[in-house]
Amino acid sequence: MKKYLFPILLLSLLWTACSQPAEHTENGTSKSVQKAEYAIVIHGGAGTIKRENMSSEKEEAYRTALNKALDIGEGILKNGGTALEAVEKTIMSMEDSPLFNAGKGAVFTHEGRNELDASIMHGADRNAGAVGGITIVRNPIQAAIAVMEQSPHVMLTGKGAEEFALEQELDTVSNDYFYTERRWESLQKILERENQETGYMEEYPDYKFGTVGCVALDKNGNIVAGTSTGGMTNKRYNRIGDSPIIGAGTYADNATCGVSCTGHGEFFIRWAVAYDVSAIMAYKEVGVKKAADMVVNEKLVDVGGSGGLIALDKYGNVAMPFNTEGMYRGYAKPNERVVQIYKDEQ
Ligand code: ASP
């Protein structure tokens, strides 16, 4: 019997060595990396977020909301729940918070309404769903998930998307539900300053993008990414940004990473930002941090596209780059929790 033991031992040693994840690490070097059992990363928008403009109460409120969202998502993943459920419930908690520009607390259109966009993508099969310009669904991320799971389509907009949401018996509200005084005042300020001839802002000097996003990796190795937003204050003509556009605001592929973006949507669409992070990882064979940094701090900076993103790879490596003053952000992995707002916390 004993003579068989040696080859078996050798084979099992070889098998162990080969099954270590030995692809590129987060900064692009090639050595073996540890895989986190699960991981979740969130953002609550990027923009002109400076310490000197923030009261301690407001800062505390944001940190509490980010921690609460992470608690929800981490609780699901820790107990073996799916990345899809973690992303759904985490984003719902941020949509329900008036602090973020998604769901309750969304920004106003030029006409003084709230039009909401959201998207979801599953990294296992690249199934995806998105809604644009909806006005009555309490949690737009649920409408995006319904499009992914219950329809043959990827993206539904406006009245049709709402009809579909009603058919799916999603929770609906009147458009007033999304109202917050703070966002209403932001619209009034912008309306006073906008170019009277074109009706557009020439630029967005103090813009705070408050979109929310979440990427999760579950115990089965599935990566799911989702994004939800009210878009940009003073948007008109049913403008839709990057957030509900697969490849621009959201992307997920189990082989590379999941990404959710926040920022000046027109740039994120034109630079296919979320997909670009995944493509750079695949084609250049670099890690998630390096790929995300190239897109946000090189490509977007070169063209004046402000914002940031969160990304998570199959090992649980997290990237949270932004080229603005700050970004509400955080992540959780087993025995690790980070919640940050300002640039100097990086
Ligand atoms: N990216 C969003 C949009 O352009 C805005 C944001 O991130 O806050 O609609």
Residues whose N, C-alpha, C, O or C-beta is under 5 A from the ligand:
A	BS01	LIG	F209 G210 T211 T229 G231 M232 G241 D242 S243 C261 T262 G263 H264 G265 E266
